[in-house]
Amino acid sequence: MVKLFVVGDFHGKISDSLINKIKKERPDFIISPGDFCGNERWGKLFFKYVYHKSEEEVPPRIKKELVSLEKFSFKDGAGVIKKLKQLKIPTLAVYGNWDPTPYPFDIWGEIKETKKESLGNLQNKLFRFIDFSLVETKEFILIGGASSSHPGIPSFKNLKEELKESDTYFQSKEIILHFLKSRREYLRRKILYKRLFAKARRIANGRKIIFLTHNCPYKTKLDVVKGKYSIKSARGKHMGSYLERKIIEQFQPEIVLCGHIHESYGIDKIKKTIIYNIGSFLDGRFKILNI
């Protein structure tokens, strides 16, 4: 038997009580669905002044403050990782949407460009990011998923809806180019996932296959936005990842570990797959699994 301590959505904070809890449990692995970085004020400013706004609509002072807050967010996230590394317990993680990633983190939504700072520089033998990769142990096979913050369905129906709201030719052109980039990224991820799951099935030999991803799969009871701090237009809606849902339906891993939507933590199933939304460490939530 192997013990997994699953915890994520730190958003720049980690406490001595969590460290002591991990030490007491003495897990074989720490598994994390990401969001090491985070900054509460950055989030409030972003959704108030930036979200669904053009570049010209964002006040210069807000842009300047957001840049400054991003630096603090990265520093705090790096601090979380350093404290986890000090435990000297093998830790496997994926990037969250708050973490600077080496790939665009959203499909069809806002595309986040690569940043100079990289949490990947903090990796060593005891701490690894496993996005789009497969890890074998004696007891299980772990597949790392990609970060996304909403469904990300690059369908032509969605494209038509976006185009209806565009006022100018240049806006329409930008929307179409964005859609094409998103669709290409969607297909790229789909191919990578299929290769990873096909390989996992070939080599499993009775071992459980675990899928670790930041966002929850789409349309479960784990991806409903309920939080009072969330965007009003998203409340009550399913905001999980559409691609992750399709991959789970096709390949049926035994376990899925995810987070992102803090308020909908819990357990659900897609066919035979058991899904755990771990919730956020900020709310004192984590999961201990014996495999």
N, C-alpha and C positions, 0 to 999 in steps of 0.2 A: 504494500500500500504506500502511496505517496500523498503528502499533505500539501495543498496549495493555499496560499494566503492571497486572496484577490482583492485589490484595493486601487482606487483611481479617483479622477476628478478632484485632485488636490488644490488646483487653482492657486498655486504658490505657497501653500501652507502645509506644514506637517508638525505634529505635536509629539512631545515626549511620551504621552500616554499611548499613542499608536506604536511608537518605537518599542516601548516596553511590552505592549500586547504581542507584537511580532516576536520579540525575544522569548516571551513566555510560551507561545505556541510552537516555536521552533519548527517552522514549515520547511519543506524541502525546496520549495520555489515560492517566490513572490511573483504574481502575475498582475499586470496593470493595463487597463484599457485607455490610459493616457490622460491628457489635460494636466500636465505637471505645472505648466505656466498658468497665469491668470491674474486679473486685476479688476476688482469690482467697479472702480470708477471708470476704467477704460470701457467696460461693457455698457455702463449707463450712458456715457458720452456717445459711444458708437451708435447705439440704437436710437438715441434722441436726435443726433445731428448728421449721421452718415448713412445709416441703413435706408436703402431705396432712394438715396439722394444722388444727384450728379456731383462731380468734383467741384464745380463752380458754386454749388449751394452750401458747401461746408465752410464755416467761418475759419479764417487763417489761424486764429488763436486756438481753436479746437484742434486743428491739424497738428499744431505745434505741441499741444498738451498730449495728444494721443501718441505721438512719436516718443515723447519723454516717458509716458506710462508704459509703453511697450518694452522699453529698456528695463524698467523695474520688474515687469512681468517675466521677462526672460531670466533675469538674475534670480528671482524667487523660485522659478521652476528649476533652474540649475541647482539651487540650494536643496530642494526636495530630493533630487536625484543623488546628490552627494551624500545626504544623510542615509538614504536607502543603501547606497554602496557600502557605507561603513558597517552595515549589518553582516556583510560578507555571506549573504544568502543569494544564490543565483536568481536574478530578476529578469523577466522577459516582459516587454512592453510594446505597445504601439503608440504612435503619435495621436494626440487629440486635436480638436480644431483650434484650441488655444495655443498649441505648440507650433513653433516654426518648423515646417516640414520640407523635405527635399522634393516634393511634388505638389501640384495644385490640390487643395484639400476638399474642394467642393465640385460637384458636377451640376452644371446648369445654373447654380447659384453663383455667388461672388467667387471669382478665382483669386486665390491668395498666392502671390508670387513668392519664390524662394528668397529667404532672408540670408544676410551674411552670417548672423549668429546661427549656430547649429547645436542642438542638444546632442546630436549624434557624436560630437567631439568628446562627450563625456562617457562614451561606451568603453567597456573593458570586458574581461572574461566573466565578470560577475553581473554586468548590466548590459542588456542588448535591446535594441529596437528590432522588431521582427516583421515590420510591414512588408507584405508581398513575399513572405518567405516561410519556410517550414522547419520546425525543430523537432527532432526525434529524441525521446527518452525511452527508458525501458518500459515505462508504464503507459505513456500516451504520446500522441503526435499533436503538436500545436501549430496551427496555421494563423499567421498574422494578417489581419485585414487592414484596409485603408481608412483614413479619417474622413468623415463627412459630417455636416451639421444639419442636414434636412434630406427629404426624399431623393432629390437629384434625379428626376425622370426626364431625360432629354428626348421627349416625344414631339412629333410634329404638331400634335394638339396643343401642347404647352407653348410651342413656338408661335402658333397662330394667336393665342391669347396674349402673349407678350407684344406681338406686333400691333395688335389692336390699340394698345396704349401708347405707341410711339407717335410723336408729333411731327417728326421730320424724316427726310430721307437718310440723314446721317445716323439718327437714332436707330432706324430700322436696320441699316447696314451693320451697325455695332451689335445689335441683338442677334442678327443672323450669324455673324462671325463668332460670337460668344457661344451660340448654340452648336455650331459645327465643332468648336474646340471641345465643348462639353461632351458631345456625342462620341468624339474620337477618344476622349479620356475614359468614358464609360465602357466602350468596346475594348480598350486596352486592358482595363482592370478585369473585365469579364474573362478575357482570354487567360490572364495571369491566374485568376482564381481557379478556372477550370483545370489548368495544368497542375496547380498545387493540390487540389482535391483528388484529381485522378491519380497522382503519385501517392498521396496519403492512403487511398484505398488499396493500391497495389502492395504497399509495404506494411500495412497496419498489423496484419497477423494477430488479430484479437485485441490489439490495443485501442483505446478510445481515441477518437479524433475530436479535438477541441478547436473551435474557431474563436479567436480573440479579435474583437473589433471595437472601435470607439463608440459609434452610434448603434442604437438598437435596430433590429430589422423592422421594416415598414409594416404597419397595420397589425400590431399586437397590442396587448394592454400595457406594454412596457414603453411605448413610444408616444404616448398622449401628453401633450403639453398642458400643464395645469398651473404652473408657477405664477405667483402674483407679480414677479419681476419680468415675466416673459412678454413678448410683443402681443398686443391684444389680438391682432389678426391671426395669430398662430394658436391661441388658446382653444383647447378642446379638439385640436386637430392631431392627426398622426404625422410625426415629423421624423420617423425612422428612415433608414436607408433602403431604397427600393432594390438596388443591386444586391445588397446582402440578403434580403428576403428571397430573391430569385435563386441565389446560389445555395442557400439553406434548403429551399424546397427541392432543388435538384439533387444535392449530394447528401443531405441528411447527416451532418456530423452529430455525434452523440450529445455534445455540449456546446453552447455558445455563451461567451462571456462578454458583456458590453456595459456601457454606462451612458454618459452624455446627458440624458434627460433625468435629472436628479429625482424629481418628484414622482416618477413612475417606476421606482425601484421595485423589484419583486421577481416572480418566476412565471414563465409562460411556456407554451409549446407550439412548434410548427411541425405537424405530423408527429414523428417520434423524437424530434430534437428538443432537448430541454434548454431553455434560454434563461439566463440570469442577468437582469439589469442590477448591477452591484450597487448603484446609487453613488453618492458623493461622500468622500472622506470628510468634507466640511460639515456634513450632517451626522458624522460618526458612524458611517456605514462601511462595511467590508464583508467579505464572504470567505468562509473556510470550507474547502472541499477536500474530501478524501477520495482519491481515485484508486 
